[in-house]
């Protein structure tokens, strides 16, 4: 375990990606303390305030407090800085939940398709049909049908990713089921579920973890696209896509309303992809052999 950890930390991509992600997770965890005001609070006296402005922010009880608009205020008088911080929570949760759902469902279907020939013939044709539909169009259709909520957005983004996970796991199982240790377990009359969980699944975990990082990065970006198009989470929920969608109308006058959330979105997706690239380089046996590890 220590040797694996040292190999992981020796990889520059893993160090950079995990470092940025740890920072983002910390921001999401302490957003209520970092945020200066309620992200949903509106103050009509501070509509379209420029970044860096120092003024007063009106509270619901009629009082006001001294406030610095680090990233300005939008066309409803809401503090963009606080909304961007809370948007970190939504994006990370969407990425985590989407990857978990896609890996869980796709992993089970992939093991069934790879181990049972009859299931392979049925499941893979269904997966081929899903892959024929563009992922973003399928996500838009599912959100429109199920409604705009966190869990529906997660499901809508996860479903297009399931066929890719299924195909990956299927290809791994097709190879692993012919290995001597699986043949030995089968000869000892080991139940099939035990073979799949105890012998095949552990040997497929490394590629699954790598695939999960790429799914999470794609999910964060897809959620922002859906929200930007007005088809994601409700507008009252602070997400980076919603913030950019509300600011695009006045982009030429107030570009910060779009650029500030984008400055969080880009490093998040890049960090997750860097982490995935690093994990692939370390956990891929062929790469390890080429590098002499």
C-alpha positions in Angstrom: 0.0 0.0 0.0 2.8 2.4 0.9 4.6 1.6 -2.4 1.4 2.3 -4.4 0.9 5.6 -2.5 4.5 6.6 -3.3 4.0 5.8 -7.0 0.8 7.8 -7.1 2.4 10.8 -5.4 5.4 10.6 -7.7 3.1 11.4 -10.7 2.9 15.1 -11.4 -0.6 14.9 -12.9 -2.0 13.2 -9.8 -0.3 15.7 -7.5 -1.7 18.7 -9.5 -5.2 17.3 -10.0 -5.6 16.0 -6.4 -4.3 19.3 -5.0 -6.8 21.4 -6.9 -9.6 19.0 -6.0 -8.7 19.1 -2.3 -8.9 22.9 -2.5 -12.2 22.8 -4.2 -13.6 20.3 -1.7 -12.5 22.5 1.1 -14.1 25.5 -0.5 -17.4 23.6 -0.9 -17.3 22.3 2.7 -16.7 25.8 4.2 -18.8 27.8 1.7 -21.1 29.1 4.4 -18.1 30.7 6.2 -16.3 31.8 3.1 -19.4 33.3 1.5 -20.1 36.8 2.7 -23.9 36.8 2.3 -26.7 34.4 1.5 -26.3 33.4 -2.2 -30.0 33.7 -2.8 -30.3 37.1 -1.1 -31.3 40.0 -3.4 -30.6 43.7 -3.0 -32.2 46.0 -5.6 -29.8 48.7 -4.6 -26.8 46.7 -5.8 -28.0 45.5 -9.2 -25.0 44.9 -11.6 -22.5 46.1 -9.1 -18.9 45.9 -10.4 -16.3 43.6 -8.8 -14.3 45.1 -6.0 -17.1 47.6 -5.0 -17.5 48.3 -1.3 -21.0 49.3 -0.2 -24.0 48.2 1.9 -26.0 45.1 1.4 -29.6 45.1 2.6 -30.8 42.2 4.7 -34.3 40.8 5.0 -34.9 42.4 8.4 -34.5 45.8 6.9 -31.0 46.4 8.2 -27.9 46.6 6.1 -24.3 45.5 6.5 -21.0 46.7 5.0 -20.1 44.5 2.2 -17.4 44.0 -0.4 -18.6 42.7 -3.8 -15.4 40.7 -4.6 -16.9 39.5 -7.9 -19.7 42.0 -8.3 -23.5 41.5 -8.2 -25.8 40.2 -10.9 -28.9 41.7 -12.4 -30.9 40.7 -9.3 -28.5 42.2 -6.9 -27.2 38.8 -5.7 -23.5 38.5 -4.7 -21.7 36.5 -7.4 -18.8 35.6 -5.1 -21.2 33.8 -2.6 -23.1 32.1 -5.5 -19.9 30.9 -7.1 -18.7 29.4 -3.8 -22.0 27.5 -3.3 -21.9 26.4 -6.9 -18.8 24.5 -6.1 -20.9 22.2 -3.9 -23.4 21.5 -6.7 -20.8 20.7 -9.3 -18.7 18.4 -7.1 -21.9 16.5 -6.0 -23.1 16.1 -9.6 -19.7 14.8 -10.6 -19.4 12.4 -7.7 -23.0 11.0 -7.9 -23.0 10.7 -11.7 -19.7 8.7 -11.6 -21.0 6.5 -8.8 -24.3 5.7 -10.6 -22.6 5.1 -14.0 -19.9 2.8 -12.5 -22.4 0.9 -10.4 -25.0 0.2 -13.1 -22.5 -0.1 -15.9 -20.2 -2.4 -13.8 -23.0 -4.8 -13.1 -24.3 -4.9 -16.7 -20.7 -5.3 -18.0 -20.0 -8.2 -15.8 -23.2 -9.9 -16.8 -22.6 -9.3 -20.5 -19.0 -10.5 -20.3 -19.7 -13.6 -18.3 -23.0 -14.8 -19.7 -23.2 -15.1 -23.5 -27.0 -14.9 -23.6 -26.9 -11.7 -21.6 -24.2 -10.4 -23.8 -26.3 -10.7 -26.9 -29.2 -8.8 -25.4 -27.5 -6.2 -23.3 -24.9 -5.1 -25.8 -27.5 -4.5 -28.5 -29.4 -2.2 -26.1 -26.1 -0.4 -25.2 -25.3 0.1 -28.9 -28.7 1.7 -29.3 -28.1 4.1 -26.4 -24.6 5.0 -27.7 -26.2 5.9 -31.1 -28.0 8.9 -29.3 -25.8 12.0 -28.7 -25.1 12.2 -25.0 -26.1 15.8 -24.5 -29.4 15.3 -26.5 -30.3 12.3 -24.4 -29.5 14.2 -21.2 -31.7 17.1 -22.3 -34.6 14.8 -23.2 -34.4 13.0 -19.8 -34.2 16.2 -17.8 -37.2 17.6 -19.7 -39.1 14.3 -19.1 -38.2 13.8 -15.4 -38.0 17.5 -14.2 -35.2 19.7 -13.1 -34.0 18.4 -9.8 -30.6 17.3 -8.5 -31.3 13.5 -8.7 -32.9 13.8 -12.2 -29.9 15.8 -13.5 -27.6 13.1 -12.1 -29.6 10.3 -13.7 -29.9 12.1 -17.0 -26.1 12.6 -17.2 -25.3 9.1 -15.9 -27.4 7.2 -18.4 -25.4 8.2 -21.5 -22.2 7.1 -19.6 -23.5 3.7 -18.7 -22.9 2.0 -22.1 -19.3 3.1 -22.1 -18.7 1.6 -18.7 -20.6 -1.5 -19.7 -18.4 -2.0 -22.8 -15.2 -1.4 -20.7 -16.2 -3.9 -18.0 -17.4 -6.4 -20.6 -14.1 -6.4 -22.4 -12.2 -6.9 -19.1 -14.5 -9.8 -18.0 -14.1 -11.5 -21.4 -10.4 -11.7 -20.7 -10.5 -12.4 -17.0 -13.0 -15.3 -17.3 -10.4 -17.3 -19.2 -7.7 -16.7 -16.6 -6.4 -19.8 -14.6 -7.6 -18.5 -11.2 -11.2 -18.1 -12.6 -11.0 -21.6 -14.1 -9.8 -23.0 -10.8 -12.6 -21.3 -8.9 -15.1 -22.7 -11.4 -13.6 -26.2 -11.1 -14.1 -26.0 -7.3 -17.8 -25.3 -7.9 -17.6 -21.8 -6.6 -20.9 -20.0 -7.1 -21.0 -17.6 -10.0 -21.8 -14.5 -7.9 -18.8 -15.2 -5.7 -16.5 -15.6 -8.8 -17.7 -12.3 -10.2 -17.4 -10.3 -6.9 -14.3 -12.0 -5.4 -12.2 -12.9 -8.4 -13.2 -10.7 -11.4 -14.3 -7.4 -9.9 -11.1 -6.7 -7.9 -9.1 -7.1 -11.1 -11.3 -4.7 -13.0 -11.3 -1.9 -10.3 -8.2 0.0 -11.6 -9.7 0.7 -15.1 -13.1 1.5 -13.5 -11.5 4.1 -11.1 -9.8 5.8 -14.0 -13.0 5.7 -16.1 -14.9 7.2 -13.1 -12.7 10.3 -13.0 -13.4 11.0 -16.7 -17.1 10.5 -16.1 -17.0 12.9 -13.2 -15.2 15.6 -15.3 -17.7 15.1 -18.1 -20.6 15.3 -15.7 -19.5 18.6 -14.2 -19.2 20.1 -17.7 -22.5 18.6 -18.9 -24.4 20.0 -15.8 -23.0 23.5 -16.6 -24.1 23.2 -20.2 -27.6 22.0 -19.2 -27.9 24.9 -16.6 -26.6 27.4 -19.2 -29.3 26.3 -21.6 -31.9 26.6 -18.9 -32.5 22.8 -18.8 -30.6 21.9 -15.7 -31.2 22.7 -12.1 -33.7 25.5 -11.2 -32.5 29.1 -11.6 -32.7 29.8 -7.9 -30.1 27.1 -7.1 -26.6 28.6 -7.5 -24.7 26.6 -10.1 -21.9 27.8 -12.3 -24.0 27.2 -15.4 -27.0 29.2 -14.0 -24.7 32.1 -13.0 -23.2 32.2 -16.5 -26.7 31.9 -18.1 -28.0 34.8 -16.2 -24.9 36.9 -17.0 -24.7 36.2 -20.7 -27.4 38.8 -21.6 -25.2 41.6 -20.3 -21.8 40.0 -21.1 -20.4 43.0 -23.0 -21.2 45.4 -20.1 -20.5 43.0 -17.2 -18.2 40.2 -18.4 -17.3 39.2 -14.9 -20.8 37.7 -14.4 -19.8 35.0 -16.9 -16.0 34.9 -16.5 -15.8 34.4 -12.7 -17.8 31.1 -12.6 -16.0 30.0 -15.7 -12.7 30.5 -13.8 -13.9 27.9 -11.3 -15.4 25.5 -13.9 -12.3 25.2 -16.1 -9.8 24.3 -13.3 -12.3 21.8 -11.9 -12.7 19.9 -15.1 -9.0 20.1 -15.8 -8.1 18.9 -12.3 -10.3 15.8 -12.6 -9.0 15.0 -16.0 -5.4 15.4 -14.8 -6.1 13.0 -11.9 -7.6 10.5 -14.3 -4.6 10.7 -16.6 -2.2 10.2 -13.7 -4.2 7.2 -12.4 -4.2 5.7 -15.8 -0.5 6.1 -16.2 0.2 4.5 -12.7 -2.4 1.8 -12.7 -2.1 0.7 -16.4 0.2 -2.4 -16.3 1.4 -1.8 -19.9 2.4 1.8 -19.0 4.2 0.6 -15.8 6.1 -2.0 -17.9 7.1 0.6 -20.5 8.3 3.0 -17.8 10.3 0.2 -16.0 8.2 0.5 -12.8 
